[in-house]
Amino acid sequence: MSKNLYIGNLAWSTTEQEIRNAFEVHGEVMSVKLIEDRETGRPRGFGFVEMDDAGADAAVAEFDGREFGGRNIKVNVARPREERPRW
């Protein structure tokens, strides 16, 4: 099984490879996705990491509230995306 982790408060200069390298210490990383603004293409300062269960739990314990790239990042298990009404 795997878990999807939310990573917030990232520096805009953070790369997917930097996230992958840091999180791989705790277990297998299946995917890393940093979210960009649809209109400008600029980073929005958050993303998601999918990794194995045990590694995900260790990564949350290790990184939540810790400094990464000059900022204290937020790491927790991602909640399912809520349906938003279409206008």
C-alpha positions as YAML, in Angstrom:
chain: A
units: angstrom
residues:
- id: 1
  name: MET
  ca: [0.00, 0.00, 0.00]
- id: 2
  name: SER
  ca: [1.00, 3.60, -0.41]
- id: 3
  name: LYS
  ca: [0.06, 6.96, 1.05]
- id: 4
  name: ASN
  ca: [-0.19, 10.34, -0.59]
- id: 5
  name: LEU
  ca: [1.45, 13.11, 1.45]
- id: 6
  name: TYR
  ca: [0.69, 16.82, 1.24]
- id: 7
  name: ILE
  ca: [3.75, 19.08, 1.46]
- id: 8
  name: GLY
  ca: [3.05, 22.77, 2.03]
- id: 9
  name: ASN
  ca: [4.92, 26.04, 2.54]
- id: 10
  name: LEU
  ca: [7.61, 25.06, 0.04]
- id: 11
  name: ALA
  ca: [10.00, 27.64, -1.33]
- id: 12
  name: TRP
  ca: [9.11, 28.41, -4.96]
- id: 13
  name: SER
  ca: [12.62, 27.35, -5.98]
- id: 14
  name: THR
  ca: [12.15, 23.80, -4.61]
- id: 15
  name: THR
  ca: [12.38, 21.10, -7.29]
- id: 16
  name: GLU
  ca: [10.68, 17.72, -7.54]
- id: 17
  name: GLN
  ca: [14.13, 16.09, -7.49]
- id: 18
  name: GLU
  ca: [15.05, 17.81, -4.18]
- id: 19
  name: ILE
  ca: [11.83, 16.52, -2.63]
- id: 20
  name: ARG
  ca: [12.40, 13.01, -4.02]
- id: 21
  name: ASN
  ca: [15.99, 12.90, -2.70]
- id: 22
  name: ALA
  ca: [14.93, 13.99, 0.80]
- id: 23
  name: PHE
  ca: [11.94, 11.65, 1.09]
- id: 24
  name: GLU
  ca: [13.68, 8.58, -0.40]
- id: 25
  name: VAL
  ca: [15.74, 8.34, 2.79]
- id: 26
  name: HIS
  ca: [12.55, 7.09, 4.49]
- id: 27
  name: GLY
  ca: [11.22, 4.70, 1.83]
- id: 28
  name: GLU
  ca: [10.23, 4.17, -1.78]
- id: 29
  name: VAL
  ca: [8.90, 7.30, -3.48]
- id: 30
  name: MET
  ca: [6.43, 6.43, -6.24]
- id: 31
  name: SER
  ca: [5.74, 9.98, -7.41]
- id: 32
  name: VAL
  ca: [6.36, 13.66, -6.66]
- id: 33
  name: LYS
  ca: [4.10, 16.40, -8.02]
- id: 34
  name: LEU
  ca: [4.64, 20.09, -7.29]
- id: 35
  name: ILE
  ca: [1.57, 22.17, -8.13]
- id: 36
  name: GLU
  ca: [1.86, 25.16, -10.47]
- id: 37
  name: ASP
  ca: [-0.50, 28.04, -11.14]
- id: 38
  name: ARG
  ca: [-2.60, 27.25, -14.23]
- id: 39
  name: GLU
  ca: [-2.29, 30.73, -15.70]
- id: 40
  name: THR
  ca: [1.27, 31.75, -14.88]
- id: 41
  name: GLY
  ca: [3.00, 28.35, -14.63]
- id: 42
  name: ARG
  ca: [4.72, 29.51, -11.45]
- id: 43
  name: PRO
  ca: [4.98, 27.21, -8.43]
- id: 44
  name: ARG
  ca: [2.21, 27.53, -5.84]
- id: 45
  name: GLY
  ca: [4.36, 26.40, -2.89]
- id: 46
  name: PHE
  ca: [2.85, 22.99, -2.29]
- id: 47
  name: GLY
  ca: [2.81, 19.51, -3.72]
- id: 48
  name: PHE
  ca: [2.27, 15.82, -3.13]
- id: 49
  name: VAL
  ca: [4.51, 12.79, -2.61]
- id: 50
  name: GLU
  ca: [3.24, 9.25, -2.96]
- id: 51
  name: MET
  ca: [5.28, 6.69, -1.01]
- id: 52
  name: ASP
  ca: [5.00, 3.38, 0.84]
- id: 53
  name: ASP
  ca: [3.05, 3.40, 4.13]
- id: 54
  name: ALA
  ca: [5.95, 2.95, 6.54]
- id: 55
  name: GLY
  ca: [8.11, 5.48, 4.69]
- id: 56
  name: ALA
  ca: [5.25, 7.98, 4.59]
- id: 57
  name: ASP
  ca: [4.74, 7.77, 8.36]
- id: 58
  name: ALA
  ca: [8.49, 8.24, 8.94]
- id: 59
  name: ALA
  ca: [8.61, 11.18, 6.50]
- id: 60
  name: VAL
  ca: [5.72, 12.95, 8.24]
- id: 61
  name: ALA
  ca: [7.47, 12.51, 11.61]
- id: 62
  name: GLU
  ca: [10.79, 13.73, 10.17]
- id: 63
  name: PHE
  ca: [9.73, 16.69, 8.02]
- id: 64
  name: ASP
  ca: [6.53, 18.22, 9.45]
- id: 65
  name: GLY
  ca: [7.46, 21.62, 10.87]
- id: 66
  name: ARG
  ca: [11.12, 21.25, 9.87]
- id: 67
  name: GLU
  ca: [13.19, 23.65, 7.80]
- id: 68
  name: PHE
  ca: [13.51, 22.70, 4.12]
- id: 69
  name: GLY
  ca: [14.85, 25.11, 1.53]
- id: 70
  name: GLY
  ca: [14.79, 27.99, 4.01]
- id: 71
  name: ARG
  ca: [11.16, 27.48, 5.06]
- id: 72
  name: ASN
  ca: [9.38, 25.43, 7.73]
- id: 73
  name: ILE
  ca: [7.34, 22.98, 5.70]
- id: 74
  name: LYS
  ca: [4.06, 21.28, 6.55]
- id: 75
  name: VAL
  ca: [3.83, 17.54, 5.84]
- id: 76
  name: ASN
  ca: [0.79, 15.35, 6.50]
- id: 77
  name: VAL
  ca: [-1.27, 12.61, 4.91]
- id: 78
  name: ALA
  ca: [-3.28, 14.19, 2.09]
- id: 79
  name: ARG
  ca: [-7.05, 14.23, 2.38]
- id: 80
  name: PRO
  ca: [-9.10, 13.23, -0.67]
- id: 81
  name: ARG
  ca: [-9.89, 16.16, -2.93]
- id: 82
  name: GLU
  ca: [-13.33, 17.57, -2.28]
- id: 83
  name: GLU
  ca: [-15.72, 17.98, -5.17]
- id: 84
  name: ARG
  ca: [-16.15, 21.64, -6.05]
- id: 85
  name: PRO
  ca: [-19.28, 22.89, -7.77]
- id: 86
  name: ARG
  ca: [-18.82, 23.92, -11.38]
- id: 87
  name: TRP
  ca: [-20.29, 27.31, -12.22]
...
